[in-house]
């Protein structure tokens, strides 16, 4: 607690005092441009990994970066999604999973949680689609590989859950909303983005060509000047199995290797799902 109190003092003295104009502007209202959904894990900081300032991200954080399907829960996640889109006019959503996710570890051994952590057990049941998919389609993989698979598949599950919300469905139908899937790797600081065309997680920079260079922020909005390149939008109509692109085929990048936290050998084996590839 002493460290937190000291931090409050340092914030007021060193940061706030040099950003008074920003805070005066924020006091008039918020205009975030991205809804960022991530895990509560203390090792994951959305503003840090995207190098964004206060006011630029509208953030939902919980165990496992889970968004229950519409009507499945009375928690704050659905209300926050609805508010972000309807009230704040947000047109971009990022669902960001991360390596070594404790929630996904718990999901893979859900039966062990019911007695010791019943609230966690009930919460993770909102990711039952992820658990069932992994259990039934990745039967030959071991513990660590299964965890990596669950993390990646869960991002896609939550994107599907988001699409069940009327406001999301309507805005996507109008072409006014895009959803992106990311995975943040703690050890390397790398972020991979889901590409629905190749069904793989690739470097976000490989998708830059699909974005309009004239898509500039509206006057008065905060800009995300130092954010990582935007990932491919996950506006696919249904779940499709995917694979992580190995370093051998570059994931469509010219003159560079694709990025994965997997070794090349693992990348050749993992994320095959039920599509029968060898």
N, C-alpha and C positions, 0 to 999 in steps of 0.2 A: 504493500500500500504506500510506503514511503516513496517508492520509485514513481508511482502514479501521481502522487501529489507534487513531486518535483517536476514531473513531466507537464502537469498543468501550468505550473509557474513558468517553465521554459517556453511552453507554447504561447502563453500570453506575452511574454517578454520578447521572444526571438521571432516567432512566426507571425502571430496575429498583428503585431505592431508594424510589420513590413508588408502586410497584405490587407490593410484596412479598406482599401477601395473595393477589393474582391468581396469582403464580408459585408460591406454596405450594400453591394449589389445583390448578394445572396439573401440579405434580410428582406428584400423586396419580392422574393420568390425564387423558385428553382426552375431551371430549364435543362435537366440532364438529357443527353442524347441517346443513352444506351441503358437498358435494363440488364444488369449483370447478375446472374444467378450462380452462386458458388457455394462451396462447403464452409461450414463453421470452423473447420480445422485452422488452428492458430498459425500454421505455416503458409496459409493461402491469404494473400492480401490483394484484392482486386485492384485498388488504386496503385499499389506498389508495382505489380507485374505489368500493368498497362501504362504506368507513369502518367496517370491522370490526376488532376487537381480536384479539390473538394468542389462539389456541385456538378461534376461531369458525369458521374455514374449514379444511377438509382439501383441500389444493391439489395438483393434477397440472399440471406445466408442461413443455411440450416445443415443438419447432419446429412451428408450424402447429396447435396444440391438437388433435392427432390421437390417436384411440384406435383402434388396429388391431382389426379384427374378432376375435371369440373364436377362439383357436387359430392366428391368422395370425402371431403373433410371440411370442417368449419374453421380451420386455422387461418393465419394471416397471409399465407402465400398467395392464395387466389385473389384476395382483396388487393394485395400489393400489385399483382399482375394487372388486374383490372384498372387500378388507379394509375399505374404507370402509362398504360396505353390510352385510356379514355381521358384522364384528367391532365396528364403531362404531355400527351401527344408523342410518346416515344415510338419510334419506328424500327428500332433494332434491339434484338434480345440476344444475349450470349449466355449459353448454358455451359459452365466450365467445371469439368471434373478435374481430379488431380491424382498423381501417383501416391501410392501408400495410403489410400483412403480407408480410415478405420470403419466408416459406415459400410463400405462395400465388403470389408472383411467380415463384419457382423452379418451382412446379408447372406453371405455364403455359408454361414453356420447359424442360421436364424433360430433354429430350435433351441440352441444353447442360451439364448438371451431371454426367453420368455419368463423364467423364474427370477433371474438376477436383475434384469433391467426391463421390466414389462413395458415401460413407456417407450423405450428405444425399440423394443420388439414391435409394438403397435405402429410406430412411425415408419419403420423399415418395410412394413407390409405394403406401404404405398409404392414400393419398388418391386413388388412381387413379379411383375412382368419381366423385369431384368433377371431376377433369380431363376424363374422358370425357364427363360430362354437360354441362360447359361447352362443350367442343369441338363436340359434336354438336347442341346446342340453342340456342346463342347465337352463331351464326356471323357475324351482321351487326354485332357490336359491336367497338369498338376497344379498345386496350390498357388504358387506365385504367378503362373501363367493365367490361371483362372481369375485371379484378382485383377490383373491387367485387362483381361477380357471384360470382366464385370464393370470396371471403371469406364471403359470405352462404350460398352453397350448401354450402360445406365444413362449416359449423356443423350443417346438417341431415344431411350425410353422417355426421358423427361421432355424432350422436344415433342414427342407424340402426345404426351399428356397436355402440354401447352396448347396444342391444336384442338383440344376438346373444349377450350374456353370460347364462348360465343364471340367475345370481343376480339380474340386472336383470330378465330376462323374468319370473321367478317373482314378484318383489316388485311389478312393475307389474301383473301379472295379479291380485294380491291387492289392488291399489289402495293399496299402501304405499310407492310410489315415484313421483316425478314428475321429469321431465327438462325443462329450460328451455334455450332458445337465445337467446343475447345477442350483440350486436355493439357493441363499444366504439369510439367515434370519438375519436381522439387529439386532434385540433384543438379540438374543442368540449367534450369531457368528457361528451358525451351517450352514453346506452346505449339501444339499441333491442332490443325483445324480439319473438321470432317468434310470430305468432298463427296457429295452424293452421286456424282457421275462415275467416279472410280471406286466408290464404296471403301474409301481408305482415309486415314488421317495423314495429312500432308502438311508441309510448311505453308503457313498462311500467304507468304509472298507469291506462291505459285498461282494464286487466284487473283492477283492484282489486275490482270488484263480484263477481268469481267466487270470491273467497276468504272463508272463514268468519271473521268478526271475533272469534269466540270461540276460534280456533285459537291458543292461547297456549302458550309454551314450558313444558315439564315442569319442575317444581321441581328446582333443582340444575344445570340446563343453562345455558349461556351464551346470552344474548340478542343479537340483531343489531339493536341499537336504532337505529343510524343508517344501516342498509343502505337501498339504493334499493328502491322498491316491487317486490314480486315480479312476475316476468313470467308470461305465459301458459304453461301446461305444454304441452310438445310430445309428447303421448302419442298422436300420429297413427299409424295402422297402416302407412302407406307414404308414400313421397316424393310430394309434389304440387308442381307449379310454383307460384310465388308472384309477387307484385309488391309493390314498395314503394309505399305509399300517398302520393299527392302532397298538397301543401298545400291543394289545392282542395277535397278531400272530407273533410279533417280526421281521417281514420282512425277515425271513430267518437267523437272527442272533442268535447265541447260547448264552444263558445266559445273554442277554441284551435286552433292549427295542429298537424298531426302533425310529428314530428321526423324528419329524414333528413339525411344528409350530402350528398345529391344536391340539385342545383338542381331547381326544379319542372319544368323542361324535361327534365332527365335522368330524373326520376322518371316522367315520362309515357312514356319510351322504354324504360327499363331493367327488368329482372326480369320479362320477358314469357315467356321460355322458349319451349316448343313449343306453348303453348296457343293460338297464333294471334291473340292480341289485338293491336290496333293503337292 
